[in-house]
Amino acid sequence: MTDVPRLWKITCERVRLSKGGYETRGRYWGVGAPLYRVTYFCPGEGWFTGEYRAENAKAARAMFAVDFVKEIQKRSADERRERDHDRLH
């Protein structure tokens, strides 16, 4: 499992769905494995939220950690490209 910096708490809540697969706000998710919403605040980067179909909250947090690291790496690469572009032009 990929570690997420532990500066702030990761929240993970199960999203309650109707039998038809709708959450209380009306968004359709379909039916299947339980749905979890994971949220994390990273200083300097902002809020990250993801929804995951998982057997339990621990598995959802693990999926989130992988996505979080990929997103941070993508942002870092994008920032490097912008700096390089600005420096060359």
C-alpha positions in Angstrom: 0.0 0.0 0.0 1.2 3.5 -0.8 1.4 5.8 2.2 -0.4 9.2 2.3 1.3 11.9 4.4 -0.3 11.8 7.8 -0.5 15.5 8.3 -4.3 15.5 8.2 -6.9 12.9 8.8 -8.3 10.8 6.0 -12.0 10.6 6.3 -13.9 7.6 4.9 -17.6 7.3 5.0 -19.9 4.7 3.5 -22.3 6.3 1.0 -25.8 5.1 1.7 -27.6 4.1 -1.5 -31.3 3.3 -2.1 -32.1 -0.2 -3.5 -32.1 1.5 -6.9 -28.5 2.8 -6.5 -29.2 6.4 -5.7 -27.6 8.4 -2.9 -29.7 10.9 -0.8 -28.5 13.8 -3.0 -30.0 12.0 -6.0 -26.8 11.0 -7.7 -26.9 7.6 -9.4 -24.2 5.1 -8.5 -25.9 1.8 -9.5 -25.7 -1.3 -7.4 -22.8 -3.5 -6.4 -20.1 -3.5 -3.7 -20.4 -0.9 -0.9 -19.6 2.6 -2.0 -17.2 4.7 0.1 -16.3 8.4 -0.1 -12.8 9.2 1.0 -11.6 12.8 1.7 -8.2 14.2 2.5 -6.8 17.7 2.9 -3.2 18.1 1.9 -1.5 21.4 2.9 -0.3 23.2 -0.2 -2.3 21.0 -2.5 -5.9 21.3 -1.3 -8.8 18.8 -0.9 -8.9 15.4 -2.5 -12.0 13.3 -2.7 -12.8 10.0 -4.3 -15.5 7.5 -4.4 -14.6 3.8 -4.4 -16.5 0.5 -4.5 -14.8 -1.7 -1.9 -15.5 -4.5 0.5 -14.7 -2.2 3.5 -13.4 1.2 4.5 -9.8 0.0 4.8 -9.8 -1.2 1.2 -11.3 2.1 0.0 -8.6 4.1 1.8 -5.9 1.9 0.2 -7.4 2.6 -3.3 -7.5 6.3 -2.4 -3.9 6.3 -1.3 -2.8 5.0 -4.7 -4.9 7.6 -6.6 -3.6 10.3 -4.3 0.0 9.6 -5.0 -0.7 9.4 -8.8 -2.4 12.8 -8.6 0.4 14.4 -6.7 3.0 13.0 -9.1 0.9 14.3 -12.1 0.6 17.7 -10.5 4.4 17.8 -9.9 5.1 16.8 -13.5 2.7 19.4 -14.8 4.4 22.1 -12.7 7.8 21.1 -14.0 6.6 21.3 -17.6 5.1 24.7 -17.0 8.4 25.9 -15.4 10.4 24.5 -18.3 8.1 26.0 -20.8 8.3 29.5 -19.1 12.0 29.2 -18.9 12.4 28.4 -22.6 9.9 31.1 -23.9 
